[in-house]
Amino acid sequence: MSLLDAFIYPPVGFHFAVILEMFPQTPQDFRFQSVSGLSVDIPTEAVAEGGEHRFKHQFPGIPNYGKLTLKRGFFQGSFIEVWCRNAIENFEFDPKDMIITLLNDLHLPVAVWKVHKAYPVKVSISEFNAEQNTLVIETLELAYQYYQTVDLSSLLPAIVPSISLSASISL
């Protein structure tokens, strides 16, 4: 893939990394099948202007952030499992920041989001079925305060110091 391809084709969604800022961690704590729910909705408030009945002014409200859903194979003994169990069974919440990174074919970040103060609100285990040969999937639903898109231009020199930005692009 050439440098120009990164500007022509949209990135694929199957190569990503999820890191919870939690220590220690096991290798199973980094493995996720899917991530969804990275969303924000800004509601509007309609305010009528006094004496003017033709329209209402629309003003932005406080953003609403969705719930993050993480799916992975069921692992016993992972620190994420202990973190979730402690929140749900003992009602002891310990919010954690997360980094979600979309990667390209060279394993370099294409986009990065930092999720602030995530904590588990739901854990579900997939169906057990004697007629199917499938993995047990654990689904974690996390509430969070907000997320920020990380500016990759500040990270680019540290990630790829050998690439010259003034290099010519050939077709």
Residue, then its C-alpha position, 0 to 999 in steps of 0.5 A: m500500500s502506498l502513502l497515497d492509498a491512505f488518502i484514497y481508500p477509507p480504513v478497514g474496521f477489522h484491525f484495531a486495538v483496545i487498551l484499558e488504562m489498568f495495571p496489571q493486565t494479561p494478554q487476554d485483556f487486549r483481545f476484543q472481537s468487536v467494539s461499538g458505541l463510540s457515539v455522541d448525540i447533541p440534543t437541541e432545545a427549541v426556544a420561541e422568540g417573543g412575538e415571532h411565531r414563524f420559527k423557533h431558535q434551535f440551541p445545542g444542549i449537553p452532549n449525550y455519549g452512548k454506551l461502549t460495547l466490547k465483545r471478546g471470547f470468555f476468559q477467566g482470570s483476566f483483570i478486566e473480568v475481575w474489574c467488571r465482577n467487582a463493579i457488578e457484584n460488590f458495587e465498587f466502581d473504579p472508572k478507567d480511561m481507555i484508548i481505542t485505536l484503528l490500525n492500518d495494514l502496517h499496524l500504525p494508527v489511522a485514528v485514535w480515541k481516548v475514552h474517559k472514565a469508563y465503568p461496567v454497567k452490564v456483562s452478558i455471556s453468550e448462549f450455551n448450545a449443545e448443537q453448535n460448536t461456537l466460542v463463548i462470547e462475553t459482552l461488556e457494556l461500559a458507560y463513560q463520561y466522554y471521548q476525545t479524538v486524538d490528534l495524530s499529527s502530533l504523534l506521527p514523528a514519534i511513530v514513524p521517524s524514518i518517513s520524510l513528509s517531503a517525499s515524492i508520491s508516485l502513482 
